[in-house]
């Protein structure tokens, strides 16, 4: 039976559950934005809130608090998952990562080329980054709800693809979608990153120093002009995720025995501290942040950003624009062609293999499903377009393309699942020798 590491299984289960909540909040935003109370939707997310300490003040509207601060938690979780998989997971093995990584590269480049081909020479061309990313929560959630039975290895393949895809999208966001940069704040941010590196090298296992430096880093990056969510990515990538030394686990047993034999608050506290020290720092941080990211941050992002007008006039204008059509086509066709083509090339060159019982047909179905580009696509759209008309057209293109990719990918994988099962066939009992009285002669 093909198994998946317990930590990864927990991650996948949380992402699958998050997709349901994200879908509900997305539909709520769409209904709200198209209801008689649509003005309250806009008014709510443009309400300002801030923090004031003496003359220092940090004031943003609610939508920016969600997009700049809350989404930093989401990107920290993405960074932690990349960090853990690269340290001790699937991303350690070059052959295991080669096919999904090259597939992700195709899924980054081909959608961008299609988008630019359809929007060349227009103001919308600056939004090419919108079509670069696959939404991990929706991808895993749709696969769990509507995909074939026993999809663990397929989920793992697509998760690896999505992780590499996210690295490319985050890099593009940092380099190409940054406004004017404040060099002094950027120097402060660089110093804080060096502090995180120092904490990691000294194997500091307590969470408080990383969280404190991470908060200061978020403020510095926000002040620098680079998008503040990059701070979350950096924290996720730099928190140590390697397993502690064996002596840490042995110390847990010693302190637990002392507590069991002597009791007392001090002994109990010492045993609890030893237990925390014996778990990778990144694992503890991910365990704390991931449920909040999956069930609060990402759904809240959907609620704050998915509210677009879908009346007849708006839809006619959108689907008559190259921006909306280019976004939808690039997400669906670009990912299907780019991922399938690049991954097939990697297989033909012998650079890697498909995991477990995953077959080429599953790869094609997963490539179609990877066209779901919701969260980071909407996020980059907010950065790329100041014009509200262009932003609305881009959002409609993301919603349309993601819907088509989800339905087409689900149907294809369901059909393939009936013909190419992903489950390991049950082991048959060994053939028993013939009974003495049934032997020939």
PyMOL commands that set and color helices and strands:
alter all, ss='L'
color gray80, all
select helices_A, chain A and resi 6-33+38-45+62-88+90-92+94-119+123-131+136-146+152-176+183-201+207-224+229-238+246-262+265-277+281-305+312-319+322-348+360-369+375-384+388-419+436-438
alter helices_A, ss='H'
color red, helices_A
select strands_A, chain A and resi 48-53+56-61
alter strands_A, ss='S'
color yellow, strands_A
deselect
rebuild
show_as cartoon
